[in-house]
């Protein structure tokens, strides 16, 4: 992540992709970072046609920046593969903000597959707006929900969540889900009767020692992804913060099933924080 790098927002000209601008405006407001709007053209048409499309996008992007209160923005148009070009641009960014279901006037760039590749491959935090209904930016006292699994990697996401929540004046809620793993490899294997209680006690102690004064905690037994999405609805969360264990675009399965399921299953914005880089 580039120090004081811009907030990168890819656009394809669709109203759904514009949902990312709502979250981008909030992120700009709490961080003070500049915004870079990006459109990727694939290798089609003549140079003159691409130039006309680039000019059209810049006019459109400038108007959207004014509409959403983004201030002075940089509007860039590049030619190439959308996911590859977005990830390359993200190398000098502080954040990427994407909507997951955009489709429209600038040759349909931010489709689900492209957004997935960006989320999996980015080495900077990615703020994902579902794009399935009119978005509501974080704020209004609605909490930031942070999913934890007891690892140091997840606590990196917690540190960023606290920073953003503090700047935005939002409360923080910590969630820890635990479950008894199914026995594998041994027929008729069993667990001690007190295993569930032991796991619960350990998870509860972890939350108590991790939470800061004023932060609430939620402990749930069961599937982590379901627990996160249900808690986000019950808490009316502004934002869900999760940590990915992704290692880059080439390793498509590395995002983590829980993060992947939440990103695709919730109607709320999700901030995916990478734990390490290639």
Secondary structure, 3 states (H helix, E strand, C coil): CCCCCEEEEECCCCCCCCHHHHHHHHHHHHHCCCEEEEEEECCCCCHHHHHHHHHHHHHHHHHHHHHCCCCCEEEEEEECCHHHHHHHHHCCEEEEEEECCCCCCCCCCCCHHHHHHHHHHCCCEEEEECCCCCCCCCCCCCCEEEEECCCHHHHHHHHHHHHHHHHHCCCEEEEEEECCCCCCCCCCCCCCCCHHHHHHHHHHHHHHHHCCCCCEEEEEECCHHHHHHHHHHHHCCCEEEEEECCCCCCCHHHCCHHHHHHHHHCCCCEEEEECCCC
